[in-house]
């Protein structure tokens, strides 16, 4: 049984919290604080209960080396601003000074540790590194759903060193919501997948070929499936190594009677940076020297019609390169339509950092039923796989 915060007497204790503060930073400024805000309820619960808090997180992929561009200092400044209180910071997460700072914390104080991944022991789940991290607290709370699919020192390795460990409110919310979604969804259930990578979503597709009523596949990953169907896709992105798996899944969908929908038209250009000579092409008419970079107007209408008749919708991955104004329309129009679906009583769950970033850029982040903070973790969980960080806490 996994315990939540309410299972512990927090007063006078140091609470070591694993958060997911892997947020976008431009220079020294956090440009999207969604994940930081999501962790605030857990942090505030601890502080209000008379505990001190030690926070650890990773940022980016420094590969075990110090990289000042990936320091958590800007994150600490953003967190301090959100909480309206000062925060202590240590430049090395397992130094003697850092551990001493944690040990001397008074109730109500917060101590942020530097990027965990500046040390090779984090991703290597090193026992010595784990034991050093554990010295920062009396109780361990994992509130980093976004890393729950990884087996690292800060979410798995530290657990054996604590008598008391559990999950925070964010993790609890994510697990309960996604679990309920899988166990008893209102139907029709539609899965919408986009983005460029096919391989990260294969388990999810395979699982939903048994559970979903309809699958919509757009974005760059659609071209791998379209080519597997024997369609010409011009110069569009295709993962040649996954064509065999794509064909197998297409056959499985046919046998299971699951409806699969792909774009019928796309917005084309010679390159991502050429935003002047853009044309709308039917899938079969994409020139060899052009690539599809967004779904076209007919695809938007078709997809939105399907979504309008769905009661539960899971969306992971944009429909095009939304970061470029010329190729945002498919993702934007779908997002706007999904807001109306929510208004009409449908449940819309969004997973993945790119999808959440798109919604925020459109001003629609707060209009969905649930926004998951963990892209890879939500894919693994909804794909029917066990999360290592959750398994480690089961006692």
C-alpha positions as CSV (number, residue, x, y, z in Angstrom):
1,X,0.0,0.0,0.0
2,X,1.4,3.4,-1.0
3,X,1.0,6.1,1.7
4,X,0.1,9.7,1.0
5,X,1.2,12.8,3.1
6,X,-1.7,12.5,5.4
7,X,-0.3,9.2,6.8
8,X,2.6,10.9,8.5
9,X,3.2,13.1,11.5
10,X,5.1,15.9,9.7
11,X,5.7,18.3,12.7
12,X,9.4,18.9,13.4
13,X,10.5,16.6,10.6
14,X,12.7,17.2,7.6
15,X,10.7,16.1,4.5
16,X,12.8,15.2,1.5
17,X,10.6,15.7,-1.6
18,X,11.5,14.6,-5.1
19,X,9.8,17.0,-7.4
20,X,9.9,17.3,-11.2
21,X,11.2,20.8,-11.8
22,X,12.5,20.0,-15.2
23,X,11.1,23.2,-16.7
24,X,12.1,25.3,-19.7
25,X,14.6,28.1,-18.9
26,X,15.7,31.0,-21.1
27,X,19.0,32.3,-19.7
28,X,18.1,32.8,-16.1
29,X,14.4,33.0,-16.4
30,X,11.9,30.1,-16.1
31,X,9.6,30.5,-19.1
32,X,7.0,27.9,-18.0
33,X,6.3,27.3,-14.3
34,X,3.5,24.8,-14.7
35,X,5.4,22.0,-13.0
36,X,6.6,24.2,-10.2
37,X,3.0,25.4,-9.4
38,X,1.8,21.7,-9.5
39,X,4.2,20.9,-6.6
40,X,3.1,23.7,-4.4
41,X,0.2,21.9,-2.6
42,X,2.6,19.2,-1.3
43,X,5.2,21.8,-0.2
44,X,2.7,24.0,1.5
45,X,1.1,21.0,3.3
46,X,4.5,20.2,4.8
47,X,5.3,23.8,5.8
48,X,1.9,24.4,7.3
49,X,2.2,21.2,9.4
50,X,5.4,22.4,11.0
51,X,8.0,20.6,8.9
52,X,11.1,21.7,7.1
53,X,11.4,20.8,3.4
54,X,14.3,19.7,1.3
55,X,13.6,19.7,-2.4
56,X,15.5,17.7,-5.0
57,X,15.0,17.7,-8.8
58,X,16.8,17.3,-12.1
59,X,16.9,19.7,-15.0
60,X,17.8,18.7,-18.6
61,X,20.5,16.2,-19.4
62,X,23.9,17.3,-18.1
63,X,25.1,13.7,-18.1
64,X,26.8,13.8,-14.8
65,X,28.7,17.0,-15.3
66,X,28.4,20.5,-13.9
67,X,26.6,22.7,-16.4
68,X,25.7,26.2,-15.2
69,X,23.1,26.6,-18.0
70,X,21.2,23.7,-16.3
71,X,21.5,25.0,-12.7
72,X,18.4,25.0,-10.6
73,X,19.1,28.5,-9.3
74,X,16.4,30.1,-11.6
75,X,14.0,27.4,-10.4
76,X,14.7,28.3,-6.8
77,X,14.1,32.0,-7.5
78,X,10.8,31.2,-9.2
79,X,9.7,28.9,-6.4
80,X,10.6,31.6,-3.8
81,X,8.5,34.1,-5.7
82,X,5.5,31.8,-5.9
83,X,5.8,31.0,-2.2
84,X,6.7,34.6,-1.2
85,X,9.5,33.4,1.1
86,X,13.2,32.9,1.0
87,X,14.7,29.6,0.1
88,X,18.1,28.1,0.9
89,X,20.2,26.7,-2.0
90,X,23.1,24.3,-2.1
91,X,25.4,24.1,-5.1
92,X,26.1,20.4,-4.6
93,X,23.3,18.0,-3.7
94,X,25.4,15.7,-1.5
95,X,28.2,17.9,-0.2
96,X,28.9,18.1,3.5
97,X,27.7,21.7,3.5
98,X,24.4,20.7,1.8
99,X,23.7,17.9,4.2
100,X,24.6,20.2,7.2
101,X,22.2,22.8,5.8
102,X,19.4,20.3,5.8
103,X,20.1,19.0,9.2
104,X,20.0,22.5,10.7
105,X,16.8,23.6,9.0
106,X,14.1,25.0,11.2
107,X,10.3,24.2,10.8
108,X,8.9,26.2,7.9
109,X,12.3,26.5,6.1
110,X,12.9,25.2,2.5
111,X,16.2,24.0,1.1
112,X,16.6,23.4,-2.6
113,X,19.4,21.1,-3.8
114,X,21.3,21.6,-7.0
115,X,20.6,19.5,-10.2
116,X,20.7,15.8,-9.3
117,X,22.0,14.9,-12.7
118,X,25.2,16.9,-12.1
119,X,26.2,13.6,-10.4
120,X,26.5,10.3,-12.3
121,X,25.0,8.5,-9.3
122,X,21.5,9.8,-10.1
123,X,20.8,8.1,-13.4
124,X,23.0,5.2,-12.4
125,X,20.9,4.6,-9.3
126,X,24.1,4.4,-7.3
127,X,23.7,3.1,-3.7
128,X,26.3,5.5,-2.1
129,X,24.7,8.5,-3.9
130,X,21.3,7.3,-2.8
131,X,22.4,7.0,0.9
132,X,23.9,10.5,0.8
133,X,20.6,11.9,-0.6
134,X,18.7,10.1,2.1
135,X,20.6,12.0,4.9
136,X,18.7,15.2,3.9
137,X,15.4,14.0,5.4
138,X,13.4,12.0,8.0
139,X,10.5,11.2,5.6
140,X,10.7,10.7,1.8
141,X,7.9,12.0,-0.4
142,X,7.9,11.4,-4.1
143,X,5.9,14.0,-6.0
144,X,7.7,13.7,-9.3
145,X,5.2,11.9,-11.5
146,X,7.2,13.0,-14.6
147,X,10.1,10.8,-13.6
148,X,8.2,7.8,-12.2
149,X,9.0,5.7,-15.2
150,X,12.7,6.0,-14.5
151,X,14.7,3.9,-12.0
152,X,17.0,6.6,-10.5
153,X,18.7,7.2,-7.2
154,X,16.3,10.0,-6.2
155,X,13.1,8.1,-6.7
156,X,14.0,4.5,-6.3
157,X,17.5,4.2,-4.7
158,X,16.7,6.4,-1.7
159,X,13.5,4.5,-0.6
160,X,15.2,1.6,1.4
161,X,17.0,4.2,3.6
162,X,13.7,5.6,4.9
163,X,11.4,4.0,7.5
164,X,8.6,6.4,6.3
165,X,8.1,7.1,2.6
166,X,5.1,7.9,0.4
167,X,3.7,10.2,-2.3
168,X,2.7,13.9,-2.5
169,X,-0.6,15.3,-3.7
170,X,0.5,15.8,-7.3
171,X,1.5,12.1,-7.6
172,X,-1.6,11.0,-5.8
173,X,-3.8,13.0,-8.2
174,X,-2.0,11.7,-11.3
175,X,-2.2,8.1,-10.3
176,X,-5.8,8.2,-9.2
177,X,-7.0,10.1,-12.2
178,X,-5.2,8.1,-14.8
179,X,-6.2,4.8,-13.0
180,X,-9.8,5.8,-13.0
181,X,-9.6,6.7,-16.7
182,X,-8.3,3.3,-17.6
183,X,-10.7,1.3,-15.3
184,X,-14.0,2.8,-16.2
185,X,-14.0,5.4,-19.0
186,X,-17.2,6.9,-20.4
187,X,-17.6,5.8,-24.0
188,X,-16.9,6.3,-26.8
189,X,-13.2,6.5,-25.7
190,X,-10.9,8.2,-28.2
191,X,-7.1,8.3,-28.1
192,X,-5.4,11.2,-30.0
193,X,-1.7,10.9,-30.6
194,X,0.7,13.3,-32.3
195,X,4.2,14.5,-32.1
196,X,7.2,13.2,-34.0
197,X,8.3,10.1,-32.2
198,X,6.6,6.8,-32.9
199,X,8.7,4.6,-30.6
200,X,7.7,6.3,-27.3
201,X,4.0,5.7,-28.0
202,X,4.0,2.1,-29.3
203,X,2.9,0.5,-26.0
204,X,0.2,3.0,-25.6
205,X,-1.2,2.3,-29.1
206,X,-1.0,-1.4,-28.5
207,X,-2.8,-1.2,-25.2
208,X,-5.5,1.1,-26.6
209,X,-6.2,-1.2,-29.5
210,X,-7.9,-3.3,-26.9
211,X,-9.5,-0.5,-24.9
212,X,-10.3,2.4,-27.2
213,X,-13.2,2.9,-29.6
214,X,-11.2,5.2,-31.9
215,X,-7.6,6.2,-32.4
216,X,-6.6,9.4,-34.1
217,X,-3.0,9.6,-35.2
218,X,-1.6,12.9,-36.4
219,X,1.6,14.9,-36.2
220,X,4.9,13.6,-37.6
221,X,4.3,10.1,-36.4
222,X,1.3,9.7,-38.7
223,X,3.6,9.5,-41.8
224,X,5.2,6.3,-40.5
225,X,1.8,4.6,-40.3
226,X,0.7,6.1,-43.7
227,X,3.8,4.7,-45.4
228,X,3.1,1.4,-43.7
229,X,-0.3,1.5,-45.4
230,X,1.4,1.9,-48.7
231,X,0.8,5.6,-49.1
232,X,3.3,8.0,-50.6
233,X,4.2,10.8,-48.1
234,X,6.7,12.8,-50.1
235,X,9.7,14.0,-48.0
236,X,7.8,13.8,-44.7
237,X,9.2,12.4,-41.5
238,X,9.2,8.6,-41.5
239,X,10.8,6.2,-38.9
240,X,11.9,3.5,-41.3
241,X,12.8,1.2,-38.4
242,X,9.2,1.1,-37.1
243,X,7.4,0.3,-40.4
244,X,7.1,-3.4,-39.6
245,X,5.6,-2.6,-36.1
246,X,3.3,-0.1,-37.7
247,X,2.0,-2.7,-40.2
248,X,1.5,-5.1,-37.3
249,X,-0.6,-2.6,-35.4
250,X,-2.7,-1.7,-38.4
251,X,-3.5,-5.4,-38.8
252,X,-4.3,-5.7,-35.1
253,X,-6.7,-2.7,-35.3
254,X,-8.4,-4.3,-38.2
255,X,-8.9,-7.6,-36.3
256,X,-10.1,-5.8,-33.1
257,X,-12.5,-3.5,-35.0
258,X,-10.9,-0.4,-33.7
259,X,-11.3,2.7,-35.9
260,X,-8.0,4.3,-36.9
261,X,-8.0,7.8,-38.4
262,X,-5.1,9.5,-40.1
263,X,-4.7,12.9,-41.8
264,X,-6.2,13.1,-45.3
265,X,-4.4,16.4,-46.0
266,X,-1.5,18.4,-44.6
267,X,0.2,21.8,-44.7
268,X,3.4,21.3,-46.8
269,X,6.7,23.2,-47.2
270,X,10.2,22.3,-48.4
271,X,11.5,22.9,-44.9
272,X,10.5,23.8,-41.4
273,X,12.0,27.3,-41.8
274,X,10.4,28.1,-45.1
275,X,7.1,29.6,-44.1
276,X,6.3,31.5,-47.2
277,X,5.7,28.9,-49.9
278,X,3.2,26.7,-47.9
279,X,0.5,24.7,-49.6
280,X,-2.3,22.4,-48.6
281,X,-1.7,18.9,-50.1
282,X,-3.7,15.7,-50.1
283,X,-1.7,13.0,-48.5
284,X,-1.1,11.2,-51.8
285,X,-0.1,14.4,-53.5
286,X,2.8,15.5,-51.3
287,X,5.8,16.4,-53.5
288,X,9.0,14.5,-53.0
289,X,10.8,17.7,-52.0
290,X,8.1,18.8,-49.5
291,X,7.2,17.6,-46.0
292,X,3.9,17.7,-44.1
293,X,4.3,20.0,-41.1
294,X,0.7,20.3,-39.9
295,X,-2.6,18.6,-40.5
296,X,-4.8,20.3,-43.2
297,X,-8.3,21.8,-42.9
298,X,-10.1,18.7,-44.1
299,X,-8.2,16.6,-41.4
300,X,-9.1,19.2,-38.8
301,X,-12.8,18.9,-39.6
302,X,-12.7,15.1,-39.7
303,X,-10.8,14.8,-36.4
304,X,-13.0,17.3,-34.6
305,X,-16.1,15.5,-35.8
306,X,-14.9,12.3,-34.2
307,X,-13.9,14.1,-31.0
308,X,-17.3,15.8,-30.8
309,X,-18.9,12.3,-30.5
310,X,-16.5,11.1,-27.8
311,X,-17.1,11.0,-24.1
312,X,-13.5,10.3,-23.0
313,X,-10.6,11.8,-24.8
314,X,-6.9,11.2,-24.1
315,X,-4.6,13.6,-26.1
316,X,-0.8,13.2,-26.2
317,X,1.2,15.1,-28.9
318,X,0.6,18.1,-31.1
319,X,-0.8,17.8,-34.6
320,X,2.0,19.8,-36.2
321,X,5.0,22.0,-35.5
322,X,3.0,24.4,-33.3
323,X,6.0,26.3,-32.3
324,X,6.0,27.9,-35.8
325,X,3.0,30.2,-36.4
326,X,2.6,28.8,-39.9
327,X,2.1,25.2,-38.6
328,X,0.0,25.7,-35.4
329,X,-3.5,25.7,-36.9
330,X,-4.1,22.0,-36.6
331,X,-3.1,21.8,-32.9
332,X,-4.9,25.1,-32.1
333,X,-8.2,24.2,-33.8
334,X,-8.2,20.8,-32.1
335,X,-7.5,22.4,-28.7
336,X,-10.3,25.0,-29.2
337,X,-12.7,22.2,-30.1
338,X,-11.7,20.1,-27.1
339,X,-12.7,23.0,-24.8
340,X,-16.2,22.8,-26.2
341,X,-16.1,19.0,-25.7
342,X,-15.4,19.6,-22.0
343,X,-18.2,22.2,-21.8
344,X,-20.5,19.6,-23.2
345,X,-19.6,17.0,-20.5
346,X,-16.7,15.0,-22.1
347,X,-13.6,14.2,-20.1
348,X,-10.4,15.5,-21.8
349,X,-7.1,14.3,-20.4
350,X,-3.9,15.8,-21.8
351,X,-0.5,14.3,-21.4
352,X,3.0,15.3,-22.6
353,X,5.0,18.4,-22.2
354,X,4.7,19.6,-25.8
355,X,0.9,19.3,-25.7
356,X,0.7,21.2,-22.4
357,X,3.1,23.9,-23.8
358,X,0.9,24.2,-26.9
359,X,-2.2,24.7,-24.8
360,X,-0.5,27.3,-22.6
361,X,0.6,29.2,-25.7
362,X,-3.0,29.2,-26.8
363,X,-4.3,30.3,-23.4
364,X,-6.2,27.0,-23.0
365,X,-4.2,25.2,-20.4
366,X,-6.8,25.5,-17.6
367,X,-9.8,24.5,-19.8
368,X,-9.1,20.8,-20.0
369,X,-10.4,18.2,-17.5
370,X,-6.9,17.2,-16.5
371,X,-3.3,18.1,-17.5
372,X,-0.8,15.4,-16.7
373,X,2.7,16.7,-15.7
374,X,4.4,13.5,-16.9
375,X,4.6,12.8,-20.6
376,X,6.7,9.6,-20.5
377,X,5.3,8.4,-17.2
378,X,1.7,8.8,-18.4
379,X,2.5,7.0,-21.6
380,X,4.0,4.1,-19.6
381,X,1.1,4.0,-17.1
382,X,-1.6,4.2,-19.8
383,X,0.3,1.7,-21.9
384,X,-0.2,-0.9,-19.1
385,X,3.3,-0.8,-17.7
386,X,4.4,-0.6,-14.1
387,X,6.2,2.5,-12.9
388,X,9.5,1.7,-11.1
389,X,9.2,4.7,-8.7
390,X,5.7,3.6,-7.7
391,X,6.7,0.0,-7.3
392,X,9.5,1.0,-4.9
393,X,7.0,2.6,-2.6
394,X,4.7,-0.3,-2.3
395,X,5.0,-1.8,1.2
